[in-house]
Amino acid sequence: MTAYAFLETPLPCPQCAALITDEVWFQWGFCRSRAKAPQSTYRVQDSIHWQSSAAGSTPAWTQFIRAGRSAGINCGDPRILDLIVRDVAQHWLREACPKCGALLDGAALEIRAGKIVRGWLSRRGELPDDEYLLIASDGSLSASNWGDHALVIDEETS
């Protein structure tokens, strides 16, 4: 199942400042479904939410099944607090700005200390193509190499 979290923030063109969209779709933290849900919709300065298991742990990379139906996914690892997550679902954000023609490279958001600090539209070549970029203490970026991470299933039948 594909599920997303959503950051609501204005995303202007980095060249002409025309508003392109007001939402980043991303996969980090608790992602309820493909549709917006309160527990997976954010604004800048919000802390990332994670779903806990019935046992009280907060498992990484886990799909929750309740009464035979998907109840959302923890995308990522709650121990990782500083990273950039790219929006890989809204492919049209990798096209040219409809107003000025600037080449865009998609939306991204930055998480520091577990809080969303900003969202933006990147310019072509500004960021590596990886979906998850870890931020080192010196500010340098490195690819996570998680790719399509396998999910653990947390199933509760009662």
C-alpha positions as CSV (number, residue, x, y, z in Angstrom):
1,M,0.0,0.0,0.0
2,T,1.2,3.5,-0.8
3,A,0.6,6.1,1.9
4,Y,1.7,9.7,2.3
5,A,2.1,12.5,4.8
6,F,1.3,16.0,3.7
7,L,3.1,19.3,4.4
8,E,0.8,22.3,3.9
9,T,3.0,25.3,3.0
10,P,3.3,27.7,0.0
11,L,5.8,26.5,-2.6
12,P,6.8,29.3,-4.9
13,C,9.1,29.0,-7.9
14,P,12.7,29.5,-6.7
15,Q,13.3,31.9,-9.7
16,C,10.2,34.0,-10.1
17,A,8.3,33.4,-6.8
18,A,5.1,32.4,-8.6
19,L,3.1,30.1,-6.3
20,I,3.3,26.6,-7.9
21,T,1.5,24.6,-5.2
22,D,0.8,24.6,-1.5
23,E,1.5,21.0,-0.6
24,V,4.4,18.5,-0.3
25,W,3.5,14.8,-0.4
26,F,6.1,12.8,1.4
27,Q,6.8,9.5,3.1
28,W,8.3,10.0,6.5
29,G,6.7,9.5,9.9
30,F,3.2,8.1,10.2
31,C,1.5,8.0,6.8
32,R,-2.2,7.2,7.2
33,S,-3.2,6.6,3.5
34,R,-3.1,8.2,0.1
35,A,-5.7,10.8,1.3
36,K,-5.0,13.6,3.8
37,A,-5.7,12.6,7.4
38,P,-5.2,14.8,10.5
39,Q,-2.5,12.5,12.0
40,S,-0.4,12.8,8.9
41,T,-0.9,16.4,7.8
42,Y,1.6,19.0,8.9
43,R,2.6,22.6,8.9
44,V,6.1,24.0,9.2
45,Q,7.4,23.7,12.9
46,D,5.2,20.6,13.5
47,S,6.9,17.5,15.0
48,I,6.8,14.3,13.0
49,H,4.2,11.9,14.2
50,W,4.8,8.2,14.6
51,Q,2.4,5.4,15.3
52,S,3.0,3.1,18.2
53,S,2.3,-0.6,18.3
54,A,-0.1,-2.2,20.8
55,A,2.9,-3.2,22.8
56,G,3.9,0.5,23.1
57,S,7.0,0.5,20.9
58,T,7.4,2.9,17.9
59,P,8.6,0.6,15.2
60,A,10.4,1.8,12.1
61,W,9.3,0.9,8.6
62,T,6.1,-0.8,9.7
63,Q,2.7,-1.3,8.2
64,F,-0.1,-1.5,10.7
65,I,-3.0,-3.9,10.0
66,R,-6.1,-3.6,12.2
67,A,-9.1,-5.9,11.8
68,G,-7.7,-7.1,8.4
69,R,-7.4,-3.5,7.0
70,S,-4.4,-1.2,6.6
71,A,-4.3,1.4,9.4
72,G,-1.2,3.3,8.1
73,I,2.5,3.0,7.8
74,N,5.5,4.2,9.8
75,C,7.7,5.3,6.9
76,G,11.2,5.7,8.1
77,D,12.9,5.4,11.5
78,P,11.9,7.6,14.4
79,R,15.5,7.6,15.7
80,I,16.6,9.7,12.6
81,L,15.9,13.3,13.4
82,D,17.8,15.3,10.8
83,L,17.1,14.7,7.1
84,I,15.7,16.0,3.9
85,V,12.8,14.1,2.3
86,R,11.9,14.6,-1.3
87,D,8.4,14.5,-2.8
88,V,8.6,11.6,-5.3
89,A,4.9,11.4,-6.0
90,Q,4.1,14.8,-7.6
91,H,6.0,14.3,-10.8
92,W,4.7,17.5,-12.3
93,L,6.8,19.4,-9.8
94,R,9.8,18.3,-11.7
95,E,8.7,20.2,-14.8
96,A,9.4,23.8,-15.8
97,C,7.7,26.6,-13.9
98,P,4.5,27.5,-15.9
99,K,5.2,31.2,-15.4
100,C,8.9,31.7,-16.1
101,G,10.1,28.4,-17.4
102,A,12.7,27.7,-14.7
103,L,13.6,24.0,-14.5
104,L,12.2,22.6,-11.2
105,D,13.4,19.5,-9.5
106,G,10.5,18.7,-7.2
107,A,9.5,19.6,-3.7
108,A,11.4,18.7,-0.6
109,L,11.2,19.3,3.1
110,E,13.8,19.6,5.8
111,I,13.4,17.9,9.2
112,R,15.7,19.0,12.1
113,A,15.4,17.5,15.6
114,G,12.3,15.7,14.5
115,K,10.5,18.9,13.4
116,I,9.7,20.2,10.0
117,V,11.6,23.4,9.5
118,R,10.8,24.2,5.9
119,G,9.4,23.0,2.6
120,W,10.5,24.3,-0.8
121,L,10.7,23.6,-4.6
122,S,14.3,22.8,-5.6
123,R,16.1,23.9,-8.7
124,R,17.5,21.3,-11.1
125,G,20.7,19.9,-9.6
126,E,20.2,21.5,-6.2
127,L,19.7,18.1,-4.5
128,P,20.8,14.5,-5.2
129,D,18.0,12.3,-6.7
130,D,17.6,10.2,-3.6
131,E,14.3,10.4,-1.7
132,Y,16.0,10.5,1.7
133,L,19.1,12.6,2.4
134,L,20.7,12.4,5.8
135,I,22.0,15.7,7.3
136,A,25.4,15.3,9.0
137,S,26.3,17.6,12.0
138,D,28.4,19.7,9.6
139,G,25.4,20.2,7.3
140,S,26.6,17.9,4.5
141,L,24.1,15.6,2.9
142,S,24.4,11.9,2.2
143,A,22.1,9.4,0.5
144,S,20.3,7.0,2.8
145,N,20.4,4.1,0.3
146,W,17.0,2.9,1.8
147,G,15.4,2.7,-1.7
148,D,12.2,0.7,-1.5
149,H,12.5,-0.4,2.1
150,A,10.7,-3.6,3.1
151,L,8.0,-3.1,5.7
152,V,7.4,-5.1,8.8
153,I,3.8,-6.0,9.4
154,D,2.2,-5.2,12.7
155,E,-1.1,-7.0,12.7
156,E,-3.8,-6.9,15.4
157,T,-6.9,-8.9,14.9
158,S,-9.0,-7.9,17.9
